[in-house]
Amino acid sequence: MNTKFFQPISVVNHPSNENDFTRIVEYKHFLNQTSPHTVYFIERSKDGGEPYYPVPNKRNKDLFAKYKAMAEKEKDVHFVGRLANYKYFNMDEAIYNALELFDKIAADQQ
């Protein structure tokens, strides 16, 4: 989005039946970035379908191993975060995971 910030803080919860989402997260706040642009994520909860967090049973671990092998074959495509690692991350861990991947990519390009 071509605006300095979308909202005044990183996470704004919207606990209301008036919205079809539960919160908006603007990651730029976490790292004190300076940019004329921003990115935000609208989180929508639901009571059916697939769970939001990994269920680490054998079936899912095996499926994850297959997806990971496929992902590693992709050139110039990088997967990061909860789904890429198939585990729950707190927000600070998710950001750290992304920064570690960035450092690895940057080092590999030098």
PyMOL CGO cylinders between C-alpha atoms (Angstrom):
from pymol import cmd
from pymol.cgo import CYLINDER

trace = [
    CYLINDER, 0.00, 0.00, 0.00, 1.37, 3.41, -0.90, 0.3, 1, 1, 1, 1, 1, 1,
    CYLINDER, 1.37, 3.41, -0.90, 1.09, 4.97, 2.54, 0.3, 1, 1, 1, 1, 1, 1,
    CYLINDER, 1.09, 4.97, 2.54, 3.58, 5.35, 5.38, 0.3, 1, 1, 1, 1, 1, 1,
    CYLINDER, 3.58, 5.35, 5.38, 1.40, 3.41, 7.85, 0.3, 1, 1, 1, 1, 1, 1,
    CYLINDER, 1.40, 3.41, 7.85, -2.05, 1.84, 7.57, 0.3, 1, 1, 1, 1, 1, 1,
    CYLINDER, -2.05, 1.84, 7.57, -2.78, 1.90, 11.31, 0.3, 1, 1, 1, 1, 1, 1,
    CYLINDER, -2.78, 1.90, 11.31, -1.19, 3.54, 14.38, 0.3, 1, 1, 1, 1, 1, 1,
    CYLINDER, -1.19, 3.54, 14.38, 0.20, 0.32, 15.95, 0.3, 1, 1, 1, 1, 1, 1,
    CYLINDER, 0.20, 0.32, 15.95, 1.26, -3.16, 14.82, 0.3, 1, 1, 1, 1, 1, 1,
    CYLINDER, 1.26, -3.16, 14.82, -1.89, -5.09, 15.81, 0.3, 1, 1, 1, 1, 1, 1,
    CYLINDER, -1.89, -5.09, 15.81, -5.43, -3.77, 15.99, 0.3, 1, 1, 1, 1, 1, 1,
    CYLINDER, -5.43, -3.77, 15.99, -8.11, -6.22, 17.12, 0.3, 1, 1, 1, 1, 1, 1,
    CYLINDER, -8.11, -6.22, 17.12, -11.63, -5.89, 15.76, 0.3, 1, 1, 1, 1, 1, 1,
    CYLINDER, -11.63, -5.89, 15.76, -13.86, -7.92, 18.15, 0.3, 1, 1, 1, 1, 1, 1,
    CYLINDER, -13.86, -7.92, 18.15, -17.14, -7.12, 16.49, 0.3, 1, 1, 1, 1, 1, 1,
    CYLINDER, -17.14, -7.12, 16.49, -19.88, -8.76, 14.46, 0.3, 1, 1, 1, 1, 1, 1,
    CYLINDER, -19.88, -8.76, 14.46, -19.73, -5.75, 12.12, 0.3, 1, 1, 1, 1, 1, 1,
    CYLINDER, -19.73, -5.75, 12.12, -16.48, -6.98, 10.53, 0.3, 1, 1, 1, 1, 1, 1,
    CYLINDER, -16.48, -6.98, 10.53, -15.70, -10.28, 8.83, 0.3, 1, 1, 1, 1, 1, 1,
    CYLINDER, -15.70, -10.28, 8.83, -12.17, -10.22, 10.30, 0.3, 1, 1, 1, 1, 1, 1,
    CYLINDER, -12.17, -10.22, 10.30, -10.71, -10.40, 13.80, 0.3, 1, 1, 1, 1, 1, 1,
    CYLINDER, -10.71, -10.40, 13.80, -7.54, -8.33, 13.55, 0.3, 1, 1, 1, 1, 1, 1,
    CYLINDER, -7.54, -8.33, 13.55, -5.23, -6.40, 11.26, 0.3, 1, 1, 1, 1, 1, 1,
    CYLINDER, -5.23, -6.40, 11.26, -1.47, -6.78, 11.61, 0.3, 1, 1, 1, 1, 1, 1,
    CYLINDER, -1.47, -6.78, 11.61, 0.97, -4.30, 10.09, 0.3, 1, 1, 1, 1, 1, 1,
    CYLINDER, 0.97, -4.30, 10.09, 4.41, -5.87, 10.37, 0.3, 1, 1, 1, 1, 1, 1,
    CYLINDER, 4.41, -5.87, 10.37, 6.31, -2.71, 9.53, 0.3, 1, 1, 1, 1, 1, 1,
    CYLINDER, 6.31, -2.71, 9.53, 5.74, -1.51, 13.13, 0.3, 1, 1, 1, 1, 1, 1,
    CYLINDER, 5.74, -1.51, 13.13, 7.62, -4.48, 14.62, 0.3, 1, 1, 1, 1, 1, 1,
    CYLINDER, 7.62, -4.48, 14.62, 10.93, -3.60, 12.99, 0.3, 1, 1, 1, 1, 1, 1,
    CYLINDER, 10.93, -3.60, 12.99, 10.72, 0.21, 13.01, 0.3, 1, 1, 1, 1, 1, 1,
    CYLINDER, 10.72, 0.21, 13.01, 11.05, 0.27, 9.24, 0.3, 1, 1, 1, 1, 1, 1,
    CYLINDER, 11.05, 0.27, 9.24, 11.10, 3.51, 7.29, 0.3, 1, 1, 1, 1, 1, 1,
    CYLINDER, 11.10, 3.51, 7.29, 9.45, 3.29, 3.91, 0.3, 1, 1, 1, 1, 1, 1,
    CYLINDER, 9.45, 3.29, 3.91, 6.79, 5.21, 1.99, 0.3, 1, 1, 1, 1, 1, 1,
    CYLINDER, 6.79, 5.21, 1.99, 4.97, 1.86, 1.57, 0.3, 1, 1, 1, 1, 1, 1,
    CYLINDER, 4.97, 1.86, 1.57, 3.47, -0.68, 3.95, 0.3, 1, 1, 1, 1, 1, 1,
    CYLINDER, 3.47, -0.68, 3.95, 1.97, -4.15, 4.02, 0.3, 1, 1, 1, 1, 1, 1,
    CYLINDER, 1.97, -4.15, 4.02, -0.77, -5.32, 6.33, 0.3, 1, 1, 1, 1, 1, 1,
    CYLINDER, -0.77, -5.32, 6.33, -2.54, -8.61, 6.91, 0.3, 1, 1, 1, 1, 1, 1,
    CYLINDER, -2.54, -8.61, 6.91, -6.22, -9.06, 7.68, 0.3, 1, 1, 1, 1, 1, 1,
    CYLINDER, -6.22, -9.06, 7.68, -6.86, -12.12, 9.83, 0.3, 1, 1, 1, 1, 1, 1,
    CYLINDER, -6.86, -12.12, 9.83, -10.17, -13.89, 9.39, 0.3, 1, 1, 1, 1, 1, 1,
    CYLINDER, -10.17, -13.89, 9.39, -11.24, -16.65, 11.76, 0.3, 1, 1, 1, 1, 1, 1,
    CYLINDER, -11.24, -16.65, 11.76, -13.62, -19.43, 10.96, 0.3, 1, 1, 1, 1, 1, 1,
    CYLINDER, -13.62, -19.43, 10.96, -15.19, -22.27, 12.86, 0.3, 1, 1, 1, 1, 1, 1,
    CYLINDER, -15.19, -22.27, 12.86, -14.90, -24.95, 10.16, 0.3, 1, 1, 1, 1, 1, 1,
    CYLINDER, -14.90, -24.95, 10.16, -12.40, -26.32, 7.69, 0.3, 1, 1, 1, 1, 1, 1,
    CYLINDER, -12.40, -26.32, 7.69, -8.69, -26.79, 8.21, 0.3, 1, 1, 1, 1, 1, 1,
    CYLINDER, -8.69, -26.79, 8.21, -7.12, -25.80, 11.56, 0.3, 1, 1, 1, 1, 1, 1,
    CYLINDER, -7.12, -25.80, 11.56, -4.95, -22.69, 11.59, 0.3, 1, 1, 1, 1, 1, 1,
    CYLINDER, -4.95, -22.69, 11.59, -2.07, -24.35, 13.41, 0.3, 1, 1, 1, 1, 1, 1,
    CYLINDER, -2.07, -24.35, 13.41, -0.23, -27.57, 12.64, 0.3, 1, 1, 1, 1, 1, 1,
    CYLINDER, -0.23, -27.57, 12.64, -1.40, -30.87, 14.08, 0.3, 1, 1, 1, 1, 1, 1,
    CYLINDER, -1.40, -30.87, 14.08, 1.91, -32.76, 14.40, 0.3, 1, 1, 1, 1, 1, 1,
    CYLINDER, 1.91, -32.76, 14.40, 0.69, -36.32, 13.89, 0.3, 1, 1, 1, 1, 1, 1,
    CYLINDER, 0.69, -36.32, 13.89, 2.48, -38.88, 11.69, 0.3, 1, 1, 1, 1, 1, 1,
    CYLINDER, 2.48, -38.88, 11.69, 0.22, -38.32, 8.67, 0.3, 1, 1, 1, 1, 1, 1,
    CYLINDER, 0.22, -38.32, 8.67, 0.78, -34.57, 8.71, 0.3, 1, 1, 1, 1, 1, 1,
    CYLINDER, 0.78, -34.57, 8.71, 4.52, -34.85, 9.36, 0.3, 1, 1, 1, 1, 1, 1,
    CYLINDER, 4.52, -34.85, 9.36, 4.84, -37.19, 6.36, 0.3, 1, 1, 1, 1, 1, 1,
    CYLINDER, 4.84, -37.19, 6.36, 2.83, -34.81, 4.21, 0.3, 1, 1, 1, 1, 1, 1,
    CYLINDER, 2.83, -34.81, 4.21, 4.98, -31.89, 5.36, 0.3, 1, 1, 1, 1, 1, 1,
    CYLINDER, 4.98, -31.89, 5.36, 8.14, -33.82, 4.42, 0.3, 1, 1, 1, 1, 1, 1,
    CYLINDER, 8.14, -33.82, 4.42, 6.77, -34.28, 0.88, 0.3, 1, 1, 1, 1, 1, 1,
    CYLINDER, 6.77, -34.28, 0.88, 5.90, -30.58, 0.56, 0.3, 1, 1, 1, 1, 1, 1,
    CYLINDER, 5.90, -30.58, 0.56, 9.29, -29.55, 1.95, 0.3, 1, 1, 1, 1, 1, 1,
    CYLINDER, 9.29, -29.55, 1.95, 11.08, -31.74, -0.61, 0.3, 1, 1, 1, 1, 1, 1,
    CYLINDER, 11.08, -31.74, -0.61, 9.01, -30.17, -3.41, 0.3, 1, 1, 1, 1, 1, 1,
    CYLINDER, 9.01, -30.17, -3.41, 9.68, -26.64, -2.08, 0.3, 1, 1, 1, 1, 1, 1,
    CYLINDER, 9.68, -26.64, -2.08, 13.43, -27.21, -1.96, 0.3, 1, 1, 1, 1, 1, 1,
    CYLINDER, 13.43, -27.21, -1.96, 13.40, -27.89, -5.71, 0.3, 1, 1, 1, 1, 1, 1,
    CYLINDER, 13.40, -27.89, -5.71, 11.90, -24.48, -6.51, 0.3, 1, 1, 1, 1, 1, 1,
    CYLINDER, 11.90, -24.48, -6.51, 14.43, -21.97, -7.85, 0.3, 1, 1, 1, 1, 1, 1,
    CYLINDER, 14.43, -21.97, -7.85, 14.26, -18.42, -6.46, 0.3, 1, 1, 1, 1, 1, 1,
    CYLINDER, 14.26, -18.42, -6.46, 11.19, -19.23, -4.35, 0.3, 1, 1, 1, 1, 1, 1,
    CYLINDER, 11.19, -19.23, -4.35, 11.51, -19.10, -0.57, 0.3, 1, 1, 1, 1, 1, 1,
    CYLINDER, 11.51, -19.10, -0.57, 9.03, -20.31, 2.01, 0.3, 1, 1, 1, 1, 1, 1,
    CYLINDER, 9.03, -20.31, 2.01, 9.06, -18.83, 5.50, 0.3, 1, 1, 1, 1, 1, 1,
    CYLINDER, 9.06, -18.83, 5.50, 6.93, -18.77, 8.62, 0.3, 1, 1, 1, 1, 1, 1,
    CYLINDER, 6.93, -18.77, 8.62, 4.51, -21.12, 10.30, 0.3, 1, 1, 1, 1, 1, 1,
    CYLINDER, 4.51, -21.12, 10.30, 3.36, -22.99, 7.23, 0.3, 1, 1, 1, 1, 1, 1,
    CYLINDER, 3.36, -22.99, 7.23, 6.82, -23.23, 5.69, 0.3, 1, 1, 1, 1, 1, 1,
    CYLINDER, 6.82, -23.23, 5.69, 8.22, -24.76, 8.88, 0.3, 1, 1, 1, 1, 1, 1,
    CYLINDER, 8.22, -24.76, 8.88, 5.03, -26.58, 9.86, 0.3, 1, 1, 1, 1, 1, 1,
    CYLINDER, 5.03, -26.58, 9.86, 5.13, -25.37, 13.44, 0.3, 1, 1, 1, 1, 1, 1,
    CYLINDER, 5.13, -25.37, 13.44, 3.65, -22.63, 15.54, 0.3, 1, 1, 1, 1, 1, 1,
    CYLINDER, 3.65, -22.63, 15.54, 5.71, -19.46, 15.91, 0.3, 1, 1, 1, 1, 1, 1,
    CYLINDER, 5.71, -19.46, 15.91, 5.05, -16.55, 18.23, 0.3, 1, 1, 1, 1, 1, 1,
    CYLINDER, 5.05, -16.55, 18.23, 5.24, -13.27, 16.34, 0.3, 1, 1, 1, 1, 1, 1,
    CYLINDER, 5.24, -13.27, 16.34, 8.82, -12.54, 17.44, 0.3, 1, 1, 1, 1, 1, 1,
    CYLINDER, 8.82, -12.54, 17.44, 9.86, -16.03, 16.32, 0.3, 1, 1, 1, 1, 1, 1,
    CYLINDER, 9.86, -16.03, 16.32, 8.12, -15.60, 12.96, 0.3, 1, 1, 1, 1, 1, 1,
    CYLINDER, 8.12, -15.60, 12.96, 9.96, -12.33, 12.34, 0.3, 1, 1, 1, 1, 1, 1,
    CYLINDER, 9.96, -12.33, 12.34, 13.25, -13.88, 13.44, 0.3, 1, 1, 1, 1, 1, 1,
    CYLINDER, 13.25, -13.88, 13.44, 12.64, -16.80, 11.07, 0.3, 1, 1, 1, 1, 1, 1,
    CYLINDER, 12.64, -16.80, 11.07, 12.13, -14.38, 8.18, 0.3, 1, 1, 1, 1, 1, 1,
    CYLINDER, 12.13, -14.38, 8.18, 15.24, -12.37, 9.08, 0.3, 1, 1, 1, 1, 1, 1,
    CYLINDER, 15.24, -12.37, 9.08, 17.33, -15.55, 9.29, 0.3, 1, 1, 1, 1, 1, 1,
    CYLINDER, 17.33, -15.55, 9.29, 16.15, -16.57, 5.82, 0.3, 1, 1, 1, 1, 1, 1,
    CYLINDER, 16.15, -16.57, 5.82, 16.96, -13.09, 4.49, 0.3, 1, 1, 1, 1, 1, 1,
    CYLINDER, 16.96, -13.09, 4.49, 20.48, -13.30, 5.95, 0.3, 1, 1, 1, 1, 1, 1,
    CYLINDER, 20.48, -13.30, 5.95, 20.98, -16.73, 4.37, 0.3, 1, 1, 1, 1, 1, 1,
    CYLINDER, 20.98, -16.73, 4.37, 19.77, -15.56, 0.96, 0.3, 1, 1, 1, 1, 1, 1,
    CYLINDER, 19.77, -15.56, 0.96, 21.93, -12.42, 1.13, 0.3, 1, 1, 1, 1, 1, 1,
    CYLINDER, 21.93, -12.42, 1.13, 25.01, -14.46, 2.11, 0.3, 1, 1, 1, 1, 1, 1,
    CYLINDER, 25.01, -14.46, 2.11, 24.40, -16.95, -0.70, 0.3, 1, 1, 1, 1, 1, 1,
    CYLINDER, 24.40, -16.95, -0.70, 24.25, -14.11, -3.26, 0.3, 1, 1, 1, 1, 1, 1,
    CYLINDER, 24.25, -14.11, -3.26, 27.65, -12.69, -2.29, 0.3, 1, 1, 1, 1, 1, 1,
]
cmd.load_cgo(trace, "trace")
